[in-house]
């Protein structure tokens, strides 16, 4: 068993803002970060990326027992974990963590990038998935989504992930009249900033509505365009 504890330190940007360095200060965030991976180099690398943005990393480990202890001590933690910890099946691991704390959220950080695998993580209850081949900005974005309570999966597999939307209810059936224009506008523009300018609405308002839509659709924002296409709401060429 190995454990590395750090000093604990006392919602939201797009990928484009991350890449430009326009980060929020997370020193007052109420969601501490716990990292779990078999490889110490991965743990230290993720820790460095997150602490550079003032995310409060409170613990790091490589085994299930220590991970459970850390979640017990930090019940609102966002857990960044590899898909297989001590060969424990991911659904079983997530169930164990949720039994310890229903308020924790799990971000999978894995070398496995097959859409089917990512879809199974989604179905098991992961809040986000980031492939280890991704740029550092993507794990920051994933954690920001987790803070908002939104699922996040890589844009590179968005088309395939749209097929894992658990209920295929049409957006027209569950989104309000005020939500539909924002949903469609985001599907077409793909940018909160551009949509806010077009609709003359504050970016924060757009972010809040998109978060609400993601929860209603039970789908990550990266799949909105494909859900809209599948339901015939936008042209295939868009």
Secondary structure, 3 states (H helix, E strand, C coil): CCEEECCCCCCCCCHHHHHHCCCCCCCCCCCCEEEECCCHHHHHHHHHHHHHCCCCEEEEECCHHHHHHHHHHCCCCEEEECCCECCECHHHHHHHHHHHCCCCEEEEEECCCCHHHHHHHHHHCCCEEEECCCCHHHHHHHHHHHHHCCCECCHHHHHHHHCCCCCCCCHHHHCCHHHHHHHHHHHHHCCHHHHHHHHCCCHHHHHHHHHHHHHHHCCCHHHHHHHHHHCCCCCCCC
